[in-house]
Every structure is written in C-alpha cells, then in structure tokens.
Amino acid sequence: MNTDRTCYFTFETAPLQHFAGIKPLHAKQSMSKVTPYGTQASKKEQVTDMFDNIAPKYDLLNRVLSMGIDVQWRKKLVQQATIQAPKCVLDIATGTGDVALMIAKKNRATQVTGLDISAQMLALARKKASRSHLTSNTTFINGDSENLPFPDNSFDTVTVAFGVRNFEDIEAGLSECRRVLKSGGTMAVLEFSQPQSTPFKQIYNLYFRYVLPLIGRLTSKDPKAYTYLFESVQTFPQGQAFMELLHRTGFSMGSFKPLTFGICTLYWSTK
C-alpha cells in the first residue's frame, strides 16, 4: 500500500449524491450516537467529562499508545497549516496545546489561540506554554467548537487535531470553522482513520479494539475513554466522505493524505 499518497479534490456545484463515499447525513447520525459513557447527558457533556478525567495522563498515553508516531503526525499538520505563514491561527480542540505550541514556536510572530471544551486540558496547555516561554503569542480559552466566540473572518488558519470526531454536530462545527476563517484561509484537520490493506487492517483493529482500551484502563482514571476512541473512529467519515462534508459546509476545495498505512489522515481545505 502506498502510505504517502495525496488525493486532491476541487469541489464543484454538483449535488452531493454525485460524489462517491458514505452519505453525510448517515455519518452525522451515527457519530452523534457514539458517546463515551452512553448516559442521558449530551455528547458534549460526556466528552468534556472524559477529557477532564484523562487530562493528567493524556500526553503520556498519546506517546505510549502511538509509540511516538503522533508527534510526527502533528508536525505534518503544522507544516501544512503554516505554508502561507499565517499571522493569526485558531487551534480547535487544542487539548494540552501540542499543535498550538508547535505553531507558536515555529513563528513567534504568529498569534495562536487554542480553544478546548475541557478546563483540565487547558490548564495543562497553559503550563506547557509557560515552560516553553510561549505565553506572549499563545492564548488558551475554554469554548465550544460548535459556537465559537469569535467574529466572522477572524483567522488566517484553523487547525483541529483529533477533535472533529468529538463534535456533537459535525456539520455545525465545520460551519463554525469556516465562519471564523478569512476568505482564502486554510483549515487543516488531523483525524484517525481505518487502514484498508491486509493484514495491517486486522492488526490495527485488534490493537485499537482490545489492547489500547486495556492499557488505557490500567493507566488512566477513565476506563471508557479508550473504548470510545475505537468506536468513534469506526463511525467517522474518512477520506473522500469527509471531504464531501467540508464541501457541504461551504469549503471550496481540498485535499487529503493518509499517514502511516492509513491509521491517520491529514485533510486540508480553503474557504
């Protein structure tokens, strides 16, 4: 399998049903039903609780469970997001701030705002910014990705690393991303996907379904979090299907690139 291919799309005005891939409406419905705890609380509330719970071990588990590959994925996202040397960047679902701080460190003239729904994750992001002496060009705020607290046309670039799966309403979240982007601005998304080649697909599924949740249960306070990770990846519209959702929410063109045998995919699009 070619793990370094890039797929390019220029969206036209044809109806969505003319595009290949899963139907966006079905994807939206199935994604909203996958929640961390399966309680009566909204997905947004459950996701907030989940990340507050796992925040202390989040960075460590990311490095261990991905064998450090997640750092390289984020670097590729940052590389794509900074091609046009943006002056003002919004990193949604910033978590502990890895992507936001990478961008801020790469160009100290860039002002980076990291937004997350979890107060505990943001507390860690601020500590990391202070240790890295990046407080002058980073700001971390608590907020909702589907109701961004910014005026229209505020940012040159919007990034989301492993966060779109957690949107309660994916189309609302993507529409908000587009709203706050300036005309011609770039949106870059990093998200888990499902490998398609045999036997790597089978190995991946075994690891994500059984091994990863077990390690998560042993090392974090939340036994449900890493089971939710597997389930949410299964329902996420990947590849061209996600590009269709971007088109549906108003983005004009875009591309995607599978990484590491398709475990992860980098998407980018413009307003």
Backbone hydrogen bonds, N-H to C=O, Kabsch-Sander energy under -0.5 kcal/mol:
donor,donor_aa,acceptor,acceptor_aa,energy
3,T,1,M,-0.8
5,R,2,N,-0.6
7,C,256,F,-3.4
9,F,254,G,-2.6
11,F,9,F,-0.5
11,F,252,S,-0.9
18,H,15,P,-1.9
19,F,16,L,-2.4
27,A,23,K,-2.0
28,K,24,P,-2.7
29,Q,25,L,-2.2
30,S,26,H,-2.6
31,M,27,A,-2.5
32,S,28,K,-1.8
33,K,29,Q,-0.9
34,V,30,S,-0.8
34,V,31,M,-0.8
35,T,33,K,-0.8
46,Q,42,S,-2.3
47,V,43,K,-2.9
48,T,44,K,-2.0
49,D,45,E,-2.2
50,M,46,Q,-2.5
51,F,47,V,-2.4
52,D,48,T,-2.2
53,N,49,D,-2.1
54,I,50,M,-2.1
55,A,51,F,-1.1
57,K,54,I,-1.2
58,Y,54,I,-0.8
58,Y,55,A,-1.1
59,D,55,A,-0.5
61,L,57,K,-2.7
62,N,58,Y,-2.2
63,R,59,D,-2.1
64,V,60,L,-2.5
65,L,61,L,-3.1
66,S,62,N,-1.5
67,M,64,V,-0.8
68,G,63,R,-1.7
69,I,66,S,-1.6
71,V,68,G,-1.1
72,Q,68,G,-0.7
73,W,69,I,-1.9
74,R,70,D,-2.2
75,K,71,V,-1.9
76,K,72,Q,-1.9
77,L,73,W,-1.9
78,V,74,R,-2.6
79,Q,75,K,-2.5
80,Q,76,K,-2.2
81,A,77,L,-2.6
82,T,78,V,-1.4
83,I,80,Q,-1.0
85,A,82,T,-1.8
89,V,111,Q,-2.7
90,L,157,T,-2.4
91,D,89,V,-0.5
91,D,113,T,-3.2
92,I,90,L,-0.7
92,I,159,T,-2.8
93,A,115,L,-1.1
94,T,91,D,-0.6
94,T,115,L,-2.2
97,G,94,T,-2.3
101,L,97,G,-2.8
102,M,98,D,-2.0
103,I,99,V,-2.3
104,A,100,A,-2.3
105,K,101,L,-2.3
106,K,102,M,-2.0
107,N,103,I,-1.6
110,T,107,N,-1.9
111,Q,87,K,-2.9
112,V,110,T,-0.6
112,V,137,N,-2.6
113,T,89,V,-2.9
114,G,112,V,-0.5
114,G,139,T,-3.3
115,L,91,D,-2.7
115,L,113,T,-0.5
116,D,141,I,-1.8
119,A,117,I,-0.6
122,L,118,S,-1.8
123,A,119,A,-1.9
124,L,120,Q,-1.3
125,A,121,M,-1.9
126,R,122,L,-2.4
127,K,123,A,-1.5
128,K,124,L,-2.2
129,A,125,A,-2.3
130,S,126,R,-2.1
131,R,127,K,-2.4
132,S,128,K,-1.8
133,H,130,S,-1.2
134,L,129,A,-3.0
137,N,134,L,-0.7
139,T,112,V,-2.0
141,I,114,G,-2.8
141,I,139,T,-0.5
143,G,116,D,-2.0
147,N,144,D,-1.7
150,F,148,L,-1.3
153,N,179,R,-2.4
154,S,151,P,-0.6
154,S,180,V,-1.6
155,F,180,V,-2.7
156,D,88,C,-2.2
157,T,88,C,-1.4
158,V,186,T,-2.3
159,T,90,L,-2.7
160,V,188,A,-2.0
161,A,92,I,-0.7
162,F,160,V,-0.6
162,F,190,L,-3.6
166,N,163,G,-1.3
167,F,164,V,-1.6
173,G,169,D,-2.3
174,L,170,I,-2.4
175,S,171,E,-2.3
176,E,172,A,-2.0
177,C,173,G,-2.0
178,R,174,L,-2.1
179,R,175,S,-2.2
180,V,176,E,-2.0
181,L,177,C,-0.8
181,L,178,R,-0.6
182,K,155,F,-2.8
185,G,182,K,-2.6
186,T,156,D,-1.7
187,M,269,S,-3.0
188,A,158,V,-2.6
189,V,267,Y,-2.8
190,L,160,V,-2.8
191,E,265,T,-2.1
193,S,263,I,-2.9
201,K,197,S,-3.0
203,I,199,P,-2.2
204,Y,200,F,-2.8
205,N,201,K,-2.3
206,L,202,Q,-2.1
207,Y,203,I,-2.4
208,F,204,Y,-3.0
209,R,205,N,-2.2
210,Y,206,L,-2.2
211,V,206,L,-1.2
212,L,207,Y,-3.3
214,L,210,Y,-1.3
215,I,211,V,-2.4
216,G,212,L,-2.6
217,R,213,P,-2.4
218,L,214,L,-1.8
219,T,215,I,-1.5
220,S,216,G,-2.3
225,A,222,D,-0.7
227,T,224,K,-0.6
228,Y,224,K,-2.4
229,L,225,A,-1.4
230,F,226,Y,-1.2
231,E,227,T,-2.1
232,S,228,Y,-2.9
233,V,229,L,-1.8
234,Q,230,F,-1.6
235,T,231,E,-1.0
236,F,232,S,-0.6
236,F,233,V,-0.7
238,Q,236,F,-0.9
241,A,238,Q,-1.4
242,F,239,G,-0.7
243,M,239,G,-1.7
244,E,240,Q,-2.2
245,L,241,A,-1.3
246,L,242,F,-2.0
247,H,243,M,-2.2
248,R,244,E,-2.7
249,T,245,L,-1.6
250,G,247,H,-1.9
251,F,246,L,-2.5
252,S,270,T,-1.9
253,M,270,T,-0.7
254,G,9,F,-2.4
255,S,268,W,-2.6
256,F,7,C,-2.5
257,K,266,L,-2.7
259,L,264,C,-3.6
262,G,259,L,-0.6
263,I,259,L,-0.8
263,I,260,T,-1.6
264,C,259,L,-1.6
265,T,191,E,-2.7
266,L,257,K,-2.6
267,Y,189,V,-3.3
267,Y,265,T,-0.5
268,W,255,S,-2.4
269,S,187,M,-2.3
270,T,253,M,-1.7
271,K,185,G,-2.0
